[in-house]
Amino acid sequence: MKQIIDAFWRAVAYCLHPRVIALSLLPLLLMVVLSLGLGYLYWESAVTWVRSGMESIPIIGTVLAWMDSNGLGGLRAVLAPLTVVFVITPLIVVGSLLAVAALMTPAMVNLVADRRFPQVERKSGGSFSAGAFMALGATVLALLALVVSMPLWLVPPLVLILPPLIWGWLTCKVLSYDVLADHASREERQTLTQRHYKSLLGMGVLCGYLGAAPSLVWASGVVFIALAPVLIPVAIWIYTLVFAFAALWFAHFALHALQELRLERSAASSPLSAAPPGAPSTPSLSGESPLGAGKPLSLPPA
């Protein structure tokens, strides 16, 4: 528990580092670039395609005709552009977050390693491809678990327990691999994840609860609709900052645990610790030499 709390406060302090703040703002920059680029290339064709699709659906066509007859033609004019914005925005957000997540974890681990653990040797027991494959499989399992558990969300306490528990397991699974991939060997990583599994899972669950913080922004109802241009970037920044904090927390905890593991093994393999218990380290009173053969010590003549 002491190591968990120590790593927690160190991660909070590191979130104020300029590099962390810059990385947390990177998704917003990517969103702006993607939005301007896609808007320049495909905006007009997308709006035209959505408008024609809406008019071809009988129910929507009736609603649009009713809008025209009641003087709501201006609302009809903005309906297709708003639909395009609401459909494209989540895709841009998810793509930006995934791109930053792929860049952020190595950056957070290197920041912690360079500043706090420069003496820890990098044994490169993991690879990017293996980590990506593992993360993909764990994500699929987590999504399946969420879908299967949805009926249980109707029970009030479980809706506050199951989703954070599932996301916590996913966070534990992915970050435990990523933060140790460069520094630990495969055997060291497996040993640490088995030894500290409960601690890592608890950290992941807490990060799962922290990840629900942006939902308060989405749940602001009419206020969110009115202030969407401001609240959407705020929510995305909170998501990214929570992810940065989780990566920092796992990096501090796991690298410290790796350092302790190597010190423990180094002490166990040292000559003094390897000597059998009770072995004489000084000459005995009977006059035997510790260097062999049990020959009596010869004293110089008086």
SULPECOR-V191858 format. One record per backbone hydrogen bond with DSSP energy under -1.0 kcal/mol. CO is the residue of the C=O (numbers start at 1). NH is the residue of the N-H. Records with the same first field share a line. If there is no record, write none. Layout:
CO = NH + NH
This chain:
1 = 5
2 = 6
3 = 7
4 = 8
5 = 9
6 = 10
7 = 11
8 = 12
9 = 13
10 = 14
11 = 15
13 = 16
14 = 17
17 = 21
18 = 22
19 = 23
20 = 24
21 = 25
25 = 29
26 = 30
27 = 31
28 = 32
29 = 33
30 = 34
31 = 35
32 = 36
33 = 37
34 = 38
35 = 39
36 = 40
37 = 41
38 = 42
39 = 43
42 = 46
43 = 47
44 = 48
45 = 49
46 = 50
47 = 51
48 = 52
49 = 53
50 = 54
51 = 55
52 = 56
57 = 61
58 = 62
59 = 63
60 = 64
61 = 65
62 = 66
63 = 67
64 = 68
65 = 69
66 = 70
67 = 72
68 = 71
72 = 76
73 = 77
74 = 78
78 = 82
79 = 83
80 = 84
81 = 85
82 = 86
83 = 87
84 = 88
85 = 89
88 = 92
89 = 93
90 = 94
91 = 95
92 = 96
93 = 97
94 = 98
95 = 99
96 = 100
97 = 101
98 = 102
99 = 103
100 = 104
101 = 105
103 = 107
104 = 108
105 = 109
106 = 110
107 = 111
108 = 112
109 = 113
110 = 114
111 = 115
112 = 116
117 = 120
127 = 131
128 = 132
129 = 133
130 = 134
131 = 135
132 = 136
133 = 137
134 = 138
135 = 139
136 = 140
137 = 141
138 = 142
139 = 143
140 = 144
141 = 145
142 = 146
143 = 147
144 = 148
145 = 149
150 = 153
151 = 154
152 = 155
155 = 159
158 = 161 + 162
161 = 165
162 = 166
163 = 167
164 = 168
165 = 169
166 = 170
167 = 171
168 = 172
169 = 173
170 = 174
171 = 175
172 = 176
174 = 178
175 = 179
180 = 184
181 = 126
182 = 124
183 = 123
184 = 125
185 = 189
186 = 190
187 = 191
188 = 192
189 = 193
190 = 194
191 = 195
192 = 196
196 = 200
197 = 201
198 = 202
199 = 203
200 = 204
201 = 205
202 = 206
203 = 207
204 = 208
205 = 209
206 = 210
207 = 211
209 = 212
210 = 213
212 = 215
213 = 216
214 = 217 + 218
215 = 219
217 = 220
220 = 223
221 = 225
222 = 226
223 = 227
227 = 230 + 231
228 = 232
230 = 234
231 = 235
232 = 236
233 = 237
234 = 238
235 = 239
236 = 240
237 = 241
238 = 242
239 = 243
240 = 244
241 = 245
242 = 246
243 = 247
244 = 248
245 = 249
246 = 250
247 = 251
248 = 252
249 = 253
250 = 254
251 = 255
252 = 256
253 = 257
254 = 258
255 = 259
256 = 260
257 = 261
258 = 262
259 = 263
260 = 264
261 = 265
262 = 266
263 = 267
264 = 268
265 = 269
270 = 274
276 = 279
284 = 287
287 = 297
289 = 292
292 = 295
295 = 289
